[in-house]
């Protein structure tokens, strides 16, 4: 109901459709780097594992990296 009543279902479900259409979680091709300042908060209880920090630093302009001890997919709760 949270996404149905305010008519935001399409926006909320796009991540799942987009991943299937675009082939999942792929990063930039080798040799390219995103220079936009990037911050990552990693929740260790997430459903999927995240790449190591060294990999993220190679591809993104990583300014902030935090690994949380608790939390997961719905971290705010």
N, C-alpha and C positions, 0 to 999 in steps of 0.2 A: 504494500500500500504506500510505503514511503516514496517509491518512484512512480507509482501509477497515478495517484491522485494529483500531484503537481505536473503531470505530463512530462516527466523526465526519464521515462523508461529507455528511450532510444539513446540518450546521452549516457545513461548509467550502464547500458549493455554494450556500448560501442567497443570497449576494451576487449571483450571476448570475441566479438565479430572481427575486429581489426587484427587481433593476433592470429586468428585462423586465416584471414584473407592475406595477410602480409607474411605469414610463415613463422610466427612466434616471436620470441625475444631475441632479436638480432641486433648487434651493435654495428657501428660504422665499419665500412670495409677497411682493410689493412692500409695503413699509410695516411688515413684521414683522422682528424681529431676535432672534436667539438670544443671551441674556445669559450663558450658561454660558462660563466662561473656556476659550478654545480655543487650541490650538497646532497649527501646520502644519510639517511637514518635507517639502519638495518635492524629489523626485528628478527631475532634468531628463531622464533617460533613460527615463522612464515610458512605458507604451504609449499613454496618452491625455494630452492636454494639460490642465493645470490652469488655473483662472481666475486673473486677475491679483490681486495682493495687495490693491489698492484695492477690488476687488469683494468679496473675502472680509471685509475690514474693515467694509464697509458692512452686511453681513448677520450677522456673528459678532463676539463680543467677543474679538478677536484679541489674545492676549498674547505670542505667540511665533511667529516666521516664520523658517525657515531653508531656504535653497536649497543642496542638496548638489551638489558638483561631479561626483560619480560615483554609480553605483548606479541601480537601476530597480525593476522589479516585485518582485524578490526581493532587496531591498536588504541584508538581513542576510548574504547569501552573498557 
